[in-house]
Amino acid sequence: MRVRVLQVVALIVLFCGCVFPQTAPTTAPPHPTVVFMTDFGHVDDSVPICKGVMLGIAPELRIVDLTHDVTPFNILDAARFLAGTTPYFPAQTVFVVVVDPTVGSTRKAIVARSRRGQYFVLPDNGVLTMVADQDGIDAAYEVQNPAWMIGSALSSTFHGRDIFSPVGAHLARGDDPALVGPALDVTKLVRLQIRKAVLDAHGISATVIGTDGPFGNLVTNVTRADFASLGYALGDQVKFTLAGKTLEIPFVKTFSDVPLGTPLFYIDSRGRLGLAVNQGSFAMRYQVKVPATLDLPVKVPAP
């Protein structure tokens, strides 16, 4: 009996003294994010094919669609949308942009890093211009490493699938961007020649640079500060020239400050002067096409 008791005690001691393996605390890594923009539209399989390529390389990837309805071949629109989006995403976000009218030519495919710590995979065709002006670019590389591409025979017309998508996925999963290819001089990246509003003692000579989605509102290159320098206050009527036509409309805070169907000036959500029709299309009503000239005079003091 004594032997049996001793055996039981020994087992208890042995059991209590065991060091069981501890499960190491794990912290799930943040989801890598790609923000994806193209002019492909949604009528065929181009967008899902690109997403499939990305997910095949980085299955945990989160893909956010910026838009796939950029006006075809319109690099300026893509540049504007891209710069409008970057402030709302964190460092390490990868932006993949395929608005590439000269696909298959000698234009470079590049990776760039902004001073926000965000990455951009896109053609070197000027689409990065507004981000460069707004956020700054501190590094760039030319995509040359075939291990970062897909397929042994690259298509000459679908670099979105074969180059930009796989490179974006490699970056998003944490691969070293320096491995994609040789470093580039960031001061020599292609830039768009973007018109700026010109101020003088008489007023502002400006340009309509786009329309606001499906609504037909006009987007201008006049900043809130530029317009304020003309002296107009909310409620003032502004007489101006647009594409050679003289018009007069009120400057108000928002669309509903005027009756339905009435045109207006307002400061848009990006801090630029816009023109709209309350629940209508300014572009359609006045047959305005981008780019159009806009001349705004200094406010004349009341007598």
C-alpha positions in Angstrom: 0.0 0.0 0.0 2.8 2.3 1.0 4.5 1.8 -2.4 1.2 2.6 -4.2 0.8 5.8 -2.2 4.4 6.8 -3.0 3.8 6.2 -6.7 0.7 8.3 -6.7 2.5 11.1 -4.9 5.3 10.9 -7.3 2.9 11.2 -10.2 1.3 14.2 -8.7 4.6 15.9 -8.1 5.7 15.1 -11.7 2.5 16.4 -13.1 2.6 19.6 -11.1 6.2 20.2 -12.0 5.8 19.8 -15.7 6.4 22.9 -17.8 3.7 22.9 -20.5 4.5 24.7 -23.8 3.1 28.2 -23.7 1.2 29.6 -26.7 3.1 32.7 -27.8 0.9 35.8 -27.8 0.1 36.6 -31.4 -0.9 39.9 -32.9 -2.6 39.6 -36.2 -0.6 41.8 -38.7 -2.6 44.6 -40.2 -4.3 43.7 -43.4 -2.2 44.8 -46.3 -4.2 47.1 -48.5 -4.1 47.9 -52.2 -6.2 50.8 -53.6 -6.9 50.0 -57.2 -7.8 52.5 -60.0 -8.2 51.9 -63.7 -10.1 53.1 -66.7 -11.1 49.5 -67.5 -14.8 50.0 -66.6 -16.9 47.0 -65.6 -18.1 45.5 -68.9 -15.5 42.7 -69.1 -13.2 40.6 -67.0 -10.2 42.9 -66.8 -10.7 44.2 -63.2 -11.4 40.8 -61.6 -8.5 39.2 -63.5 -6.1 41.8 -62.0 -7.6 41.2 -58.5 -7.2 37.5 -59.0 -3.5 38.0 -59.8 -3.0 40.1 -56.6 -4.8 37.6 -54.4 -2.9 34.7 -55.9 0.3 36.4 -54.6 -1.1 37.8 -51.3 -4.3 35.9 -50.3 -4.7 38.0 -47.2 -4.8 41.2 -49.3 -7.6 43.7 -48.9 -8.3 45.5 -52.3 -10.2 48.8 -52.2 -11.6 50.0 -55.5 -10.8 53.7 -56.0 -12.7 53.7 -59.3 -12.5 51.9 -62.6 -14.5 54.5 -64.4 -11.8 57.0 -65.1 -12.5 58.6 -68.5 -10.6 56.3 -70.8 -7.0 57.5 -71.4 -7.5 60.6 -69.2 -4.3 60.8 -67.1 -5.3 64.2 -65.6 -8.5 62.8 -64.2 -6.7 59.8 -62.7 -4.0 62.1 -61.2 -6.8 64.2 -59.6 -8.6 61.2 -58.1 -5.4 59.8 -56.8 -4.3 62.9 -55.1 -7.7 63.3 -53.6 -7.6 59.9 -52.1 -4.1 59.5 -50.5 -4.8 61.7 -47.4 -7.4 59.2 -46.2 -5.2 56.1 -46.2 -2.4 55.1 -43.8 1.3 54.6 -44.5 2.1 51.4 -46.2 -1.0 51.5 -48.4 -0.2 50.5 -52.0 -1.9 52.3 -54.8 -2.1 50.4 -58.1 -3.0 52.7 -61.0 -3.6 51.5 -64.6 -4.5 54.4 -66.7 -2.0 53.7 -69.4 -2.8 55.0 -72.9 0.7 54.2 -74.2 0.8 50.6 -72.8 3.5 48.5 -74.5 5.6 51.6 -75.5 8.9 52.7 -74.0 7.2 54.4 -71.1 8.4 53.0 -67.8 6.5 51.0 -65.2 7.5 52.3 -61.9 7.2 52.0 -58.1 7.3 55.2 -56.1 7.2 56.0 -52.4 5.7 59.2 -51.1 6.8 61.0 -48.0 3.5 59.8 -46.4 5.1 56.3 -46.6 2.6 55.1 -49.2 3.6 53.2 -52.4 2.4 53.7 -56.0 2.6 51.2 -58.8 1.8 52.9 -62.1 3.1 53.9 -65.5 5.5 56.9 -65.6 3.1 59.0 -67.6 2.4 61.9 -65.3 -0.4 60.3 -63.3 1.7 60.8 -60.1 2.1 64.6 -60.7 -0.5 65.8 -58.2 0.6 63.4 -55.5 4.2 64.5 -56.0 3.1 68.1 -55.5 0.9 67.4 -52.6 2.7 64.7 -50.6 6.3 64.6 -52.1 8.1 61.6 -53.6 11.2 60.4 -51.9 12.1 57.2 -53.9 11.3 55.6 -57.2 12.3 52.4 -59.0 11.8 51.1 -62.5 10.0 47.7 -62.6 12.4 45.3 -64.3 12.6 42.2 -62.1 10.7 39.4 -63.9 10.2 37.5 -60.6 7.8 40.3 -59.7 5.8 39.9 -62.9 3.4 37.2 -64.1 3.9 35.0 -67.1 7.0 34.3 -69.2 5.6 36.1 -72.2 4.3 39.4 -71.1 1.4 40.8 -73.0 2.1 44.1 -74.8 -1.4 45.4 -74.1 -2.4 44.1 -70.6 0.3 45.3 -68.2 -2.4 45.8 -65.6 -2.5 42.0 -65.3 1.1 41.1 -66.0 3.1 43.9 -64.3 1.2 46.4 -62.1 -1.0 43.9 -60.3 1.7 41.4 -59.3 4.1 44.2 -58.3 1.4 45.8 -56.2 0.8 42.5 -54.4 4.5 41.9 -53.7 4.8 45.3 -52.2 1.6 44.9 -50.1 2.8 41.7 -48.6 6.1 43.4 -47.5 8.6 42.6 -50.2 11.5 45.0 -50.5 10.7 47.6 -53.2 14.4 47.9 -54.0 14.3 44.4 -55.5 11.8 45.4 -58.2 14.5 47.2 -60.3 17.0 50.1 -60.4 16.4 53.3 -58.5 15.2 56.3 -60.5 15.9 60.0 -60.1 12.5 61.3 -58.7 13.1 64.7 -60.2 13.0 63.1 -63.7 9.7 61.4 -63.4 7.2 62.4 -66.1 5.0 65.4 -65.1 1.7 66.7 -66.5 1.7 70.3 -67.4 -1.2 71.3 -65.2 -2.7 74.7 -65.7 -2.8 76.9 -62.6 -5.2 79.8 -62.0 -3.6 83.2 -62.6 -4.5 86.1 -60.3 -4.0 89.7 -61.1 -5.5 93.1 -60.1 -8.5 92.4 -62.3 -9.4 88.9 -61.3 -8.6 85.3 -62.0 -8.0 83.5 -65.3 -8.8 79.8 -64.5 -9.7 76.5 -66.1 -12.4 73.9 -65.7 -10.3 70.7 -65.0 -13.0 68.1 -64.7 -16.6 67.2 -63.8 -17.8 65.8 -60.5 -18.8 62.2 -61.3 -22.2 61.7 -62.9 -23.7 64.9 -61.6 -22.2 67.3 -64.1 -20.8 69.7 -61.6 -17.7 71.6 -62.9 -14.4 71.3 -61.0 -12.0 74.2 -61.4 -8.4 75.0 -60.5 -9.5 77.9 -58.3 -8.7 77.3 -54.6 -10.9 78.6 -51.8 -8.2 81.2 -50.9 -7.9 82.4 -54.5 -11.6 82.9 -54.8 -11.8 84.6 -51.4 -9.2 87.2 -52.6 -11.8 88.4 -55.1 -13.9 89.7 -52.3 -17.2 87.8 -52.8 -19.3 86.8 -49.8 -22.0 84.1 -49.6 -25.1 85.3 -51.3 -23.3 87.5 -53.8 -24.1 87.3 -57.5 -21.0 86.7 -59.6 -20.8 87.8 -63.2 -18.2 85.9 -65.1 -17.2 84.4 -68.4 -17.1 80.6 -69.0 -15.9 79.2 -72.4 -16.7 82.6 -74.0 -20.2 82.9 -72.5 -21.1 85.6 -70.0 -23.2 84.3 -67.1 -24.3 85.5 -63.6 -25.0 83.1 -60.8 -24.9 83.2 -57.0 -22.1 82.1 -54.7 -23.7 80.0 -51.9 -22.7 77.4 -49.4 -24.5 74.3 -50.8 -26.8 73.2 -53.5 -30.1 73.5 -51.6 -29.4 77.2 -51.0 -30.9 77.9 -54.4 -34.2 76.6 -55.9 -34.3 73.4 -57.9 -32.8 73.8 -61.3 -30.9 76.9 -60.4 -27.1 77.3 -61.1 -24.6 78.2 -58.4 -21.0 78.7 -57.4 -19.8 76.8 -54.3 -16.6 75.6 -52.6 -16.4 71.8 -53.1 -15.3 69.1 -50.7 -11.7 69.4 -51.9 -11.6 73.2 -51.3 -11.9 74.3 -54.9 -14.5 76.5 -56.6 -17.2 74.5 -58.3 -20.2 75.3 -60.5 -23.4 73.2 -60.3 -27.1 73.2 -60.9 -29.2 72.1 -57.9 -30.3 68.6 -58.9 -29.2 69.1 -62.5 -26.1 69.0 -64.7 -24.2 72.3 -65.2 -22.0 70.7 -67.8 -25.0 69.5 -69.8 -27.1 72.6 -69.5 -24.3 75.0 -70.6 -22.6 72.5 -72.9 -19.2 72.9 -71.2 -16.4 70.5 -72.0 -13.1 70.1 -70.2 -10.9 72.0 -70.4 -12.8 75.3 -70.6 -11.6 78.8 -69.7 -13.1 80.6 -66.7 -12.6 84.3 -66.1 -13.7 85.7 -62.7 -13.5 89.5 -62.0 -12.7 91.1 -58.7 -15.9 92.1 -56.9 -16.9 95.7 -57.7 -17.8 97.5 -54.4 -21.4 98.7 -54.2 -21.8 102.4 -54.9 
